[in-house]
Amino acid sequence: MTPRSRYAALLATLVVVVGSLSAVTASASLATTNVEHPSAVALDGNGDLWVASSGTHGVTEFAVATGKLLRVVRGKADGFNDPTAIAVDGDHVWIVSSGVMYRNGKSRVGTATELNATNGGLIRVVSLKSRGLSGTASISTNGADVWIATSGGGRVAKLSNTTGAVLRVFRTGKNLVAPGGIFSGYSHVWIPSPSVSGGIVERNATTGAFIRTIPDEVLAKTNGETYKMPTALGPQYVTVSARYVWVANESGKGADGFFGSISQINPSTGAIVRVIDKRKYGFSSTRAICSSGDAVWVVNGTVGTSTGTAGDSVTELNAESGALVRFIPLPASLGSEPWAIATNGRDVFVADEGAGNVVELRATTGAVVRILT
């Protein structure tokens, strides 16, 4: 299978709880405030956009073609308590809730909610707290399994996408603390960690077997390069394009270390292809990353600089060369704290937690199509 056909197969299933409960109808209703503090977005195979909102403790579904509101699902009965991440596979919509997190990344809440993508019905609520997972931060699905990372405690859970059963919990130790993202693709699972002496942990998606750790200092080096300045980049978010793994880092290297950066990785060998941290690319306080196969999209939040502020923008990269395709500043009138991103290849959807909306951009031009609220 070619890299591009392999990605197409992946996209078909990734359109971007101990024990199970009987299926019941979710508390779906239309509301005046449909999106409030949106923290995550995902696309399903029906052409719909799902938005997780920590402000409403629920999930909102929109029709991408028209921008029409389809439904709002929310309530503690559906397991929602500050939902932080969302992933869609076929008819399965998975959302993780973290609740209020403490400084150590732990929380009293750790649940995963599964909804039916066709009708919004509640399939099950999975309790992860009993397995030592709280403050759940990120989620990804590869069709057969669901992978969930916690923001504290260095644990990752693998669930069955069919039954919701917890298949295994991985205790990854001190080198994996507070991961901001997780992605399963190329039959592997990639887990970034911004902690000191952290890096990227790679596991086999089928068996869960450990493959390698790419240390933080290696992420900052290409072809054996060395630097006089510190090279701890703080990897946070991860995605997969047609041929590569892409990691969004908290900081860069050298003179532009104050800003964020992107590491491009060969998934077969774990070798670093390149590190992109040029200031003109706009990386600052990187918040999220996604790919349509041919392009890589990065969300940048606001950070202070010696000359003012930078951020509140979206950067598009060529998924082969890493070259800058376009830099899209988000007007202050549209948002204030972009936090998540998803794309279907035609449009790009940016969730703005501060403004309480989702900005839809045309992928080919970067122009604003509409604002979803």
Secondary structure as UniProt FT lines:
FT   HELIX           3..13
FT   STRAND          28..29
FT   STRAND          38..43
FT   TURN            45..46
FT   STRAND          48..53
FT   TURN            54..57
FT   STRAND          58..63
FT   TURN            64..66
FT   STRAND          69..74
FT   HELIX           76..78
FT   STRAND          83..89
FT   TURN            90..91
FT   STRAND          92..97
FT   TURN            103..104
FT   STRAND          111..116
FT   TURN            117..119
FT   STRAND          122..127
FT   HELIX           129..131
FT   STRAND          136..141
FT   STRAND          145..150
FT   STRAND          155..160
FT   TURN            161..163
FT   STRAND          166..171
FT   TURN            174..175
FT   STRAND          183..185
FT   TURN            186..187
FT   STRAND          188..193
FT   TURN            196..197
FT   STRAND          199..204
FT   TURN            205..207
FT   STRAND          210..215
FT   HELIX           216..219
FT   TURN            223..224
FT   STRAND          235..240
FT   STRAND          245..249
FT   HELIX           254..256
FT   TURN            257..258
FT   STRAND          261..265
FT   TURN            267..269
FT   STRAND          272..276
FT   HELIX           279..281
FT   STRAND          286..291
FT   STRAND          295..300
FT   STRAND          303..305
FT   TURN            306..307
FT   STRAND          308..310
FT   STRAND          313..318
FT   TURN            319..321
FT   STRAND          324..329
FT   TURN            332..334
FT   STRAND          338..343
FT   STRAND          347..352
FT   TURN            353..356
FT   STRAND          357..362
FT   TURN            363..365
FT   STRAND          368..372
//
